[in-house]
């Protein structure tokens, strides 16, 4: 099985769990304890591991950056519709996240940025199925 786990440092595990479940994701209790929680983004494929900073530090000898001060990664999650993007970001803001930039609408693609309470940047997006399959030019030709 190929799966991707994105590890994110957090300062308050319970707050982070509440935030990510408000986005519509679920916590896998089999891989969750007082140090970390497994957030299921897409069953059998994509996950966030949210780890308290002290526990995260045990995986590296390098210092852990502060995502609220400087961005080092942005995780993009594409959804099935623009409405789903808008609803997800709205739930995230209600759960303590922030949206610091306006939505970007490229016609064939729509994106919104959401920052979690610890400063980790997420991007939620939608792409026209024709553009996703054949590239942006195919979408433009369809519109002409």
C-alpha positions as CSV (number, residue, x, y, z in Angstrom):
1,X,0.0,0.0,0.0
2,X,1.3,3.4,-0.9
3,X,0.3,6.1,1.6
4,X,1.4,9.6,2.5
5,X,1.8,10.8,6.0
6,X,2.4,14.5,6.5
7,X,3.8,15.2,10.0
8,X,2.9,18.5,11.6
9,X,4.1,19.9,14.9
10,X,1.4,21.3,17.2
11,X,1.4,23.1,20.5
12,X,-1.9,21.8,21.8
13,X,-2.9,18.3,20.6
14,X,-6.6,18.5,21.7
15,X,-7.0,21.9,20.0
16,X,-5.4,20.5,16.8
17,X,-7.6,17.4,16.9
18,X,-10.7,19.6,17.2
19,X,-9.6,21.7,14.3
20,X,-8.9,18.9,11.9
21,X,-12.1,17.0,12.8
22,X,-14.0,20.3,12.2
23,X,-12.6,20.2,8.6
24,X,-14.4,16.9,8.1
25,X,-11.4,14.6,8.7
26,X,-11.5,11.8,11.4
27,X,-9.0,10.8,14.0
28,X,-7.7,7.2,13.9
29,X,-7.7,6.1,17.5
30,X,-5.4,3.2,16.8
31,X,-2.5,5.6,16.1
32,X,-3.4,8.3,18.6
33,X,-2.1,8.9,22.1
34,X,-1.0,11.8,24.3
35,X,1.9,12.7,21.9
36,X,0.3,12.4,18.5
37,X,-2.9,11.8,16.6
38,X,-3.4,10.3,13.1
39,X,-5.8,12.4,11.0
40,X,-7.4,10.5,8.2
41,X,-7.6,12.7,5.1
42,X,-8.3,10.0,2.6
43,X,-8.8,6.4,3.9
44,X,-5.9,4.2,2.9
45,X,-4.0,7.0,1.2
46,X,-3.4,10.3,2.9
47,X,-2.9,11.2,6.5
48,X,-1.7,14.0,8.8
49,X,0.2,13.0,11.9
50,X,-0.2,15.9,14.3
51,X,2.6,15.6,16.9
52,X,3.2,17.7,20.0
53,X,6.4,19.7,19.5
54,X,8.5,17.8,22.1
55,X,7.6,14.5,20.5
56,X,8.1,15.8,17.0
57,X,11.7,16.8,18.1
58,X,12.5,13.1,18.9
59,X,12.5,12.4,15.1
60,X,15.2,14.9,14.2
61,X,18.4,16.4,15.5
62,X,17.7,19.7,13.7
63,X,15.6,22.4,15.3
64,X,11.9,22.5,14.5
65,X,10.7,25.6,12.8
66,X,7.8,27.7,14.0
67,X,5.2,27.6,11.3
68,X,3.5,30.6,12.7
69,X,6.6,32.6,12.0
70,X,7.8,31.2,8.6
71,X,6.3,28.9,6.1
72,X,8.3,25.9,5.0
73,X,5.5,23.7,3.5
74,X,2.0,24.1,2.2
75,X,-0.2,21.0,1.9
76,X,-2.7,21.1,-0.9
77,X,-5.9,19.0,-0.7
78,X,-8.2,19.0,-3.7
79,X,-11.9,18.5,-3.2
80,X,-14.8,17.6,-5.5
81,X,-16.3,21.1,-5.8
82,X,-15.8,24.8,-5.2
83,X,-18.7,24.7,-2.7
84,X,-16.9,21.9,-0.8
85,X,-13.7,24.1,-0.7
86,X,-15.7,27.1,0.6
87,X,-17.5,25.0,3.2
88,X,-14.3,23.3,4.4
89,X,-12.5,26.6,4.8
90,X,-15.5,28.2,6.6
91,X,-15.5,25.2,9.1
92,X,-11.7,25.7,9.6
93,X,-12.1,29.4,10.3
94,X,-14.9,28.6,12.8
95,X,-12.6,26.1,14.5
96,X,-9.8,28.6,15.1
97,X,-8.0,28.7,11.8
98,X,-7.4,31.8,9.7
99,X,-7.6,32.7,6.1
100,X,-5.0,35.3,5.4
101,X,-5.3,35.6,1.6
102,X,-8.3,35.9,-0.7
103,X,-9.4,33.0,-2.8
104,X,-7.6,32.5,-6.0
105,X,-9.8,31.7,-9.0
106,X,-8.0,30.7,-12.2
107,X,-11.1,29.6,-14.0
108,X,-10.0,26.0,-14.3
109,X,-8.8,25.9,-10.7
110,X,-10.0,27.5,-7.5
111,X,-7.9,27.6,-4.3
112,X,-8.2,28.9,-0.8
113,X,-5.5,28.9,1.9
114,X,-6.3,28.0,5.5
115,X,-3.8,28.3,8.4
116,X,-4.3,26.0,11.3
117,X,-4.1,27.3,14.9
118,X,-0.4,26.4,15.0
119,X,0.4,28.2,11.8
120,X,0.6,25.2,9.5
121,X,-0.6,26.2,6.0
122,X,-3.2,24.1,4.2
123,X,-4.6,24.8,0.7
124,X,-8.0,23.6,-0.3
125,X,-8.7,23.5,-4.0
126,X,-10.9,22.3,-6.8
127,X,-9.9,21.7,-10.4
128,X,-12.2,21.4,-13.4
129,X,-12.2,17.7,-14.4
130,X,-11.3,18.5,-18.0
131,X,-8.3,20.5,-16.9
132,X,-7.3,17.8,-14.4
133,X,-7.3,15.2,-17.1
134,X,-6.0,17.1,-20.1
135,X,-4.4,20.2,-18.8
136,X,-5.5,23.9,-18.4
137,X,-5.4,24.5,-22.2
138,X,-8.1,21.9,-22.8
139,X,-10.3,23.7,-20.3
140,X,-9.6,27.0,-22.1
141,X,-10.5,25.4,-25.4
142,X,-13.7,24.1,-23.9
143,X,-14.7,27.6,-22.8
144,X,-13.9,29.2,-26.3
